Amino acid sequence: MIYCLLEVKKLLREKLFLIFIVLCLCLNIGLCFSDPGTRSAVNSLAQNGELSEGKKIYDTLDTNVIGSFYYNERYIKSSLLNQWIKAKYEKLQQSVDLLDAEDADLSYFAGEVTSSVHEALFVYQLKTLMIECVILLSLLGIRSFEIEQQREMAALIYSSGRGRKIAKDKILANGIIGALYCLILISVSLAVFFAGWDFSRLWDANMASSFHYVIDSDDPIFGKPFLTWQSFTLKRYFVCTLVLMAGVLLAWWLLTNLIVLLARNIRYGWMALAAVICLPFFGLILFSELYLPRLFYLDTLTLPVVIYCNQWWFTDLGNYSLFAYQEVWTVTLHLLLLAGGLMVGLYYFKRKELA
């Protein structure tokens, strides 16, 4: 425990991370006020606006019709993937029937600015925060192992059995500091956001309101209803999103430390992390343009793509999933595999030859 505290103190003395957090906070606060028109509409609604009902859309909605766009657009050359997509949208019909029974489509939410409100919270804030925290955790993981290499002390420290065990202390230390910094970044950013946006009359609105549409230029259906797998109020959806965010960040912390442990040189660790972050996004473009549906689907099982789709979590996800709650299962699988991988990585680190 003493060695872990020493590693924590080392990271706390690194001013680079404090500068990074301050810059991120400046960006996030700026994003809070980047859409004054929508913010004014939300605040006016909270003060004295009248909530009128939406319209019924789910009583006649056939999810197989929605699914047919994806059979023809993305997976027409793969009968297996067609079957998965069909099964997904057949199951989605049960969710639509539930939403119809609860009159979710009649919920007003924020009226005509509903999609803009959703974007302001789940894209400009939560997605930005996730990306910032991923970068921060990556920097912390790399830096915690980089200090000794820069001072040319790595070979001396890791030459003994006790020295090799310091890797566990480093991982625990960068996890503690990472959790602390991420908590500060997320808490302050959201506190400022909700200070400027009054959601008091929106929290109980249903996410599947008839005013709420998915806007995605890469989706075959531009502006389809926000079809959740179960009935979510905004409050419940927000909490579930935060929980899944925590899972994503925990998985990324495990991944970062695993890569650093297995890399013979910190520079290779930097390159590997950069590749893990960037390549999935190129894959989304490349595999769809080259009509490689199997590779496109495998690409959707990566953490960066899960982050990319965060504003549509707990919905059918369109092109970006083949089964219900794919994003939840993807994060869970990453957590299990990476936790096991990190244990194996620590075992390997004790025995590998250091450059």
Secondary structure, 3 states (H helix, E strand, C coil): CHHHHHHHHHHHCCHHHHHHHHHHHHHHHHHHCCCHHHHHHHHHHHHHCCCCCCCCCCCCCCHHHHHHHHHHHCCCCCHHHHHHHHHHHHHHHHHHHHHHHCCHHHCCCCHHHHHHHHHHHHHHHHHHHHHHHHHHHHHHHHHHHHHHHHCCCHHHHCCCHHHHHHHHHHHHHHHHHHHHHHHHHHHHHHHHHHHHCCCCCCCCCECCCCCCEECCCCCCCCCEECCECCCCEHHHHHHHHHHHHHHHHHHHHHHHHHHHHHCCCHHHHHHHHHHHHHHHHHHHHHHHHCCCHHHHHHHCCCHHHHHHCHHHCCECCHHHCCCCCHHHHHHHHHHHHHHHHHHHHHHHHCCCCCC
